[in-house]
Amino acid sequence: MKIKMSIISNTIIGSGQSVPGGEDIAVLMDSEGFPYFKGGTLKGIFREEYSNLLYWDGLSAEDVKKELFIMLGSSGAHTESDDTKIRFSNFELPDSVKNIIRNEHLTANEISEAFTSRRTFTAIGDNGMVKEGSLRQARCLKKGITLYGNIVCRKEKEAKVREVLSLIKWIGSMRNRGFGHVKFEVIEEAV
């Protein structure tokens, strides 16, 4: 299934890296500077939303655990060789977009700057003043960007995959501050 992920609000897809003298949270980017979202991360979010759905449907904890294993395998396990489990690719910009940008001969930093912005945050103490040492910077994926990926599953699981994807509204860091609002759609056309 071809999946479209629309970035509705600025989104912090952390790479787990920080930039000395720069961002405390850096966006996940490939070696050319193009942002992407790991399929394994989506699998974890999918697992959480599917688990919630199963609990809402009244399943016991043991039944939820069994169903999650049937659909996704063990948490953190790779399922490439098991075609009974759902598999997630990374989500990336379309090759057509990347190729246009490559033809401009931009550096990785210039490409990164085109798709991201830097945000600065601080914490406020009980006294209403800025807490000392609380200044942080994060690089955010700009709203309006669309990433594409694939989810591989058996035909009989497609309806359930669509249902769970429709429940995923937020990804990444600082969701409680309005970052990471997304929309997933199954698409039919080639991108």
C-alpha contacts under 8 A as a table, 3 or more apart, distances in Angstrom:
res1	aa1	res2	aa2	distance
1	M	150	N	5.53
1	M	151	I	5.24
1	M	152	V	6.10
1	M	153	C	7.77
1	M	186	V	6.67
1	M	187	I	7.57
1	M	188	E	7.96
2	K	148	Y	7.23
2	K	149	G	6.05
2	K	150	N	4.71
2	K	151	I	6.67
2	K	186	V	5.88
2	K	187	I	5.61
2	K	188	E	6.73
3	I	148	Y	5.67
3	I	149	G	5.28
3	I	150	N	5.56
3	I	151	I	7.05
3	I	184	F	6.73
3	I	185	E	5.66
3	I	186	V	4.63
3	I	187	I	5.86
4	K	146	T	6.83
4	K	147	L	6.05
4	K	148	Y	4.74
4	K	149	G	6.73
4	K	183	K	7.97
4	K	184	F	5.63
4	K	185	E	5.12
4	K	186	V	6.27
4	K	187	I	6.61
5	M	91	F	7.73
5	M	146	T	5.64
5	M	147	L	5.16
5	M	148	Y	6.03
5	M	182	V	6.60
5	M	183	K	5.67
5	M	184	F	4.64
5	M	185	E	6.62
6	S	144	G	6.82
6	S	145	I	6.27
6	S	146	T	4.58
6	S	147	L	6.58
6	S	182	V	5.52
6	S	183	K	5.17
6	S	184	F	6.50
7	I	10	N	7.06
7	I	11	T	7.09
7	I	142	K	7.55
7	I	143	K	5.15
7	I	144	G	5.44
7	I	145	I	5.41
7	I	146	T	6.02
7	I	147	L	7.97
7	I	180	G	7.28
7	I	181	H	6.45
7	I	182	V	4.77
7	I	183	K	6.85
8	I	143	K	5.21
8	I	144	G	5.93
8	I	145	I	7.98
8	I	180	G	7.50
8	I	181	H	5.27
8	I	182	V	5.18
8	I	183	K	7.16
9	S	142	K	7.19
9	S	143	K	4.61
9	S	144	G	7.45
9	S	178	G	7.24
9	S	179	F	5.85
9	S	180	G	5.88
9	S	181	H	5.17
9	S	182	V	7.15
10	N	140	C	5.83
10	N	141	L	5.54
10	N	142	K	4.78
10	N	143	K	4.58
10	N	179	F	5.42
10	N	180	G	6.10
10	N	181	H	7.55
11	T	140	C	5.25
11	T	141	L	4.98
11	T	142	K	6.69
11	T	143	K	7.08
11	T	171	I	7.53
11	T	172	G	6.50
11	T	173	S	7.51
11	T	179	F	4.95
11	T	180	G	4.04
11	T	181	H	7.03
12	I	25	I	7.98
12	I	27	V	6.40
12	I	138	A	7.37
12	I	139	R	6.66
12	I	140	C	4.69
12	I	141	L	6.08
12	I	172	G	5.28
12	I	173	S	5.34
12	I	174	M	7.28
12	I	179	F	6.68
12	I	180	G	6.35
13	I	26	A	7.84
13	I	27	V	5.27
13	I	28	L	6.04
13	I	37	F	6.95
13	I	140	C	7.25
13	I	141	L	7.25
13	I	171	I	7.63
13	I	172	G	4.87
13	I	173	S	6.62
14	G	17	Q	7.41
14	G	25	I	5.89
14	G	26	A	5.58
14	G	27	V	4.81
14	G	28	L	5.73
14	G	172	G	6.87
14	G	173	S	7.02
15	S	25	I	7.26
15	S	26	A	5.68
15	S	27	V	5.32
15	S	28	L	4.29
15	S	29	M	7.65
16	G	25	I	6.98
16	G	26	A	7.12
17	Q	24	D	7.61
17	Q	25	I	6.35
17	Q	26	A	5.77
18	S	22	G	7.43
18	S	23	E	5.64
18	S	24	D	4.70
18	S	25	I	5.23
18	S	26	A	5.53
19	V	22	G	4.90
19	V	23	E	5.10
19	V	24	D	6.39
19	V	25	I	7.67
19	V	26	A	6.93
20	P	23	E	7.18
20	P	24	D	7.92
22	G	137	Q	7.05
23	E	26	A	5.91
23	E	118	R	7.64
23	E	136	R	7.28
23	E	137	Q	4.70
23	E	138	A	5.13
23	E	139	R	6.40
24	D	136	R	6.06
24	D	137	Q	5.32
24	D	138	A	5.72
25	I	137	Q	6.69
25	I	138	A	4.59
25	I	139	R	6.19
26	A	138	A	6.15
26	A	139	R	5.23
26	A	140	C	7.87
27	V	35	P	7.03
27	V	116	T	7.98
27	V	138	A	7.99
27	V	139	R	5.67
27	V	140	C	6.42
27	V	141	L	7.05
28	L	35	P	5.76
28	L	36	Y	6.09
28	L	37	F	6.98
29	M	32	E	7.64
29	M	33	G	5.37
29	M	34	F	5.21
29	M	35	P	4.15
29	M	36	Y	5.80
29	M	112	S	7.67
30	D	33	G	5.40
30	D	34	F	5.48
30	D	35	P	6.39
30	D	36	Y	7.19
31	S	34	F	7.50
31	S	108	A	7.05
32	E	107	T	7.43
32	E	108	A	4.75
32	E	111	I	7.46
33	G	107	T	7.74
33	G	108	A	4.18
33	G	109	N	6.18
33	G	110	E	7.71
33	G	111	I	5.31
33	G	112	S	4.81
34	F	92	E	7.95
34	F	93	L	7.54
34	F	98	K	7.86
34	F	108	A	7.61
34	F	111	I	6.45
34	F	112	S	6.18
34	F	115	F	7.71
35	P	92	E	6.86
35	P	93	L	7.56
35	P	112	S	7.26
35	P	115	F	7.37
35	P	141	L	7.60
36	Y	90	N	6.89
36	Y	91	F	5.57
36	Y	92	E	4.74
36	Y	93	L	7.25
36	Y	147	L	7.38
37	F	41	T	7.47
37	F	42	L	7.85
37	F	90	N	5.69
37	F	91	F	4.98
37	F	92	E	6.69
38	K	41	T	5.29
38	K	42	L	6.62
38	K	89	S	7.27
38	K	90	N	4.56
38	K	91	F	6.40
39	G	42	L	5.06
39	G	43	K	6.14
39	G	88	F	4.79
39	G	89	S	4.66
39	G	90	N	4.17
39	G	91	F	6.61
40	G	43	K	4.90
40	G	44	G	6.43
40	G	88	F	6.66
40	G	89	S	7.74
40	G	90	N	7.62
41	T	44	G	5.16
41	T	45	I	6.44
42	L	45	I	5.02
42	L	46	F	5.88
42	L	88	F	7.31
43	K	46	F	4.94
43	K	47	R	5.99
43	K	87	R	7.85
43	K	88	F	6.49
44	G	47	R	5.01
44	G	48	E	6.31
44	G	75	S	7.74
45	I	48	E	5.13
45	I	49	E	6.29
45	I	168	I	7.60
45	I	171	I	7.72
46	F	49	E	5.22
46	F	50	Y	5.94
46	F	164	V	6.77
46	F	165	L	7.10
46	F	168	I	7.40
47	R	50	Y	5.15
47	R	51	S	5.99
47	R	68	L	7.02
47	R	72	L	7.49
48	E	51	S	5.10
48	E	52	N	6.29
49	E	52	N	5.02
49	E	53	L	6.18
49	E	164	V	6.41
49	E	167	L	6.74
49	E	168	I	6.85
50	Y	53	L	4.99
50	Y	54	L	6.20
50	Y	68	L	7.66
50	Y	164	V	5.85
51	S	54	L	5.16
51	S	55	Y	6.28
51	S	64	V	6.37
51	S	68	L	7.10
52	N	55	Y	5.15
52	N	56	W	6.12
53	L	56	W	5.03
53	L	57	D	6.21
53	L	164	V	7.73
54	L	57	D	4.97
54	L	58	G	6.58
54	L	59	L	5.76
54	L	64	V	6.11
55	Y	58	G	5.08
55	Y	59	L	5.25
55	Y	60	S	6.99
55	Y	61	A	7.62
55	Y	64	V	7.04
56	W	59	L	7.50
59	L	63	D	5.85
59	L	64	V	6.07
60	S	63	D	5.14
60	S	64	V	6.13
61	A	64	V	5.10
61	A	65	K	6.21
62	E	65	K	5.13
62	E	66	K	6.33
63	D	66	K	5.05
63	D	67	E	6.13
64	V	67	E	5.16
64	V	68	L	6.09
65	K	68	L	5.24
65	K	69	F	6.30
66	K	69	F	5.16
66	K	70	I	6.24
67	E	70	I	5.00
67	E	71	M	6.21
68	L	71	M	5.26
68	L	72	L	5.65
68	L	73	G	6.76
68	L	74	S	7.95
69	F	72	L	5.29
69	F	73	G	4.17
69	F	74	S	5.70
70	I	73	G	6.01
70	I	84	T	7.74
70	I	85	K	6.86
71	M	84	T	7.34
71	M	85	K	5.21
71	M	86	I	6.07
72	L	75	S	7.72
72	L	79	T	7.94
72	L	85	K	5.04
72	L	86	I	5.46
72	L	87	R	7.71
73	G	77	A	6.66
73	G	79	T	7.01
73	G	85	K	6.27
74	S	77	A	5.24
79	T	82	D	5.18
79	T	83	D	7.56
79	T	85	K	6.44
79	T	86	I	7.80
79	T	87	R	6.78
80	E	83	D	7.20
80	E	87	R	7.04
82	D	85	K	5.92
83	D	86	I	7.44
83	D	153	C	7.24
83	D	154	R	7.59
84	T	153	C	7.17
84	T	154	R	6.82
85	K	153	C	6.60
86	I	151	I	6.85
86	I	152	V	5.68
86	I	153	C	4.76
86	I	154	R	7.74
87	R	151	I	5.59
87	R	152	V	5.05
87	R	153	C	6.64
88	F	149	G	7.64
88	F	150	N	6.05
88	F	151	I	4.68
88	F	152	V	6.53
89	S	149	G	5.63
89	S	150	N	5.28
89	S	151	I	6.40
90	N	149	G	5.79
90	N	150	N	7.61
91	F	147	L	5.42
91	F	148	Y	4.88
91	F	149	G	4.32
91	F	150	N	7.64
92	E	147	L	4.75
92	E	148	Y	5.31
92	E	149	G	6.53
93	L	97	V	6.62
93	L	98	K	6.72
93	L	146	T	6.71
93	L	147	L	4.81
93	L	148	Y	6.22
94	P	97	V	5.43
94	P	98	K	6.44
94	P	147	L	7.04
94	P	148	Y	6.64
94	P	191	V	6.43
95	D	98	K	4.92
95	D	99	N	5.95
96	S	99	N	5.24
96	S	100	I	6.46
96	S	191	V	7.94
97	V	100	I	5.30
97	V	101	I	6.42
98	K	101	I	5.17
98	K	102	R	6.02
99	N	102	R	4.90
99	N	103	N	6.23
100	I	103	N	5.28
100	I	104	E	6.92
101	I	104	E	5.25
101	I	105	H	7.18
101	I	106	L	7.24
101	I	111	I	7.81
102	R	105	H	5.40
102	R	106	L	6.77
106	L	109	N	7.99
106	L	110	E	5.83
106	L	111	I	6.31
107	T	110	E	5.12
107	T	111	I	6.29
108	A	111	I	5.11
108	A	112	S	6.07
109	N	112	S	4.99
109	N	113	E	6.14
110	E	113	E	5.08
110	E	114	A	6.31
111	I	114	A	5.14
111	I	115	F	6.73
112	S	115	F	5.50
112	S	116	T	5.96
113	E	116	T	5.21
113	E	117	S	6.48
115	F	141	L	6.02
115	F	142	K	5.83
115	F	145	I	7.71
116	T	139	R	6.37
116	T	140	C	5.25
116	T	141	L	4.47
116	T	142	K	5.16
117	S	139	R	5.61
117	S	140	C	5.32
117	S	141	L	6.68
117	S	142	K	6.52
118	R	137	Q	6.71
118	R	138	A	5.74
118	R	139	R	4.46
118	R	140	C	6.13
119	R	137	Q	5.56
119	R	138	A	5.31
119	R	139	R	6.21
119	R	140	C	7.03
120	T	135	L	7.12
120	T	136	R	5.74
120	T	137	Q	4.41
120	T	138	A	6.50
121	F	134	S	7.86
121	F	135	L	5.80
121	F	136	R	5.13
121	F	137	Q	6.12
122	T	130	V	6.77
122	T	131	K	7.36
122	T	134	S	5.16
122	T	135	L	4.54
122	T	136	R	6.12
123	A	130	V	5.84
123	A	131	K	5.58
123	A	134	S	5.62
123	A	135	L	7.29
124	I	127	N	7.81
124	I	128	G	5.80
124	I	129	M	5.44
124	I	130	V	4.48
124	I	131	K	5.42
125	G	128	G	5.41
125	G	129	M	5.52
125	G	130	V	5.92
125	G	131	K	5.22
126	D	129	M	7.44
130	V	134	S	7.54
131	K	134	S	5.60
132	E	135	L	7.81
141	L	145	I	7.77
142	K	145	I	6.45
153	C	157	K	6.32
153	C	158	E	6.72
154	R	157	K	5.48
154	R	158	E	6.80
155	K	158	E	5.42
156	E	159	A	7.13
157	K	160	K	5.44
157	K	161	V	6.25
158	E	161	V	5.02
158	E	162	R	6.19
159	A	162	R	5.16
159	A	163	E	6.25
160	K	163	E	5.00
160	K	164	V	6.20
161	V	164	V	5.26
161	V	165	L	6.08
162	R	165	L	5.16
162	R	166	S	6.23
162	R	185	E	7.95
162	R	186	V	7.17
163	E	166	S	5.25
163	E	167	L	6.82
164	V	167	L	5.22
164	V	168	I	6.89
165	L	168	I	5.35
165	L	184	F	6.03
165	L	185	E	7.53
166	S	169	K	7.60
166	S	183	K	7.58
166	S	184	F	6.52
166	S	185	E	7.60
168	I	171	I	7.85
168	I	182	V	7.62
168	I	183	K	7.25
168	I	184	F	7.36
169	K	181	H	5.72
169	K	182	V	5.31
169	K	183	K	6.05
170	W	175	R	6.53
170	W	179	F	7.84
170	W	180	G	5.08
170	W	181	H	4.61
170	W	182	V	5.68
171	I	175	R	7.03
171	I	180	G	4.90
171	I	181	H	6.70
171	I	182	V	7.05
172	G	175	R	6.78
172	G	179	F	7.61
172	G	180	G	5.60
173	S	179	F	7.05
173	S	180	G	7.05
174	M	177	R	5.35
174	M	178	G	6.96
174	M	179	F	5.65
174	M	180	G	7.46
175	R	178	G	5.20
175	R	179	F	4.75
175	R	180	G	5.65
175	R	181	H	7.56
176	N	179	F	7.22
178	G	181	H	7.04
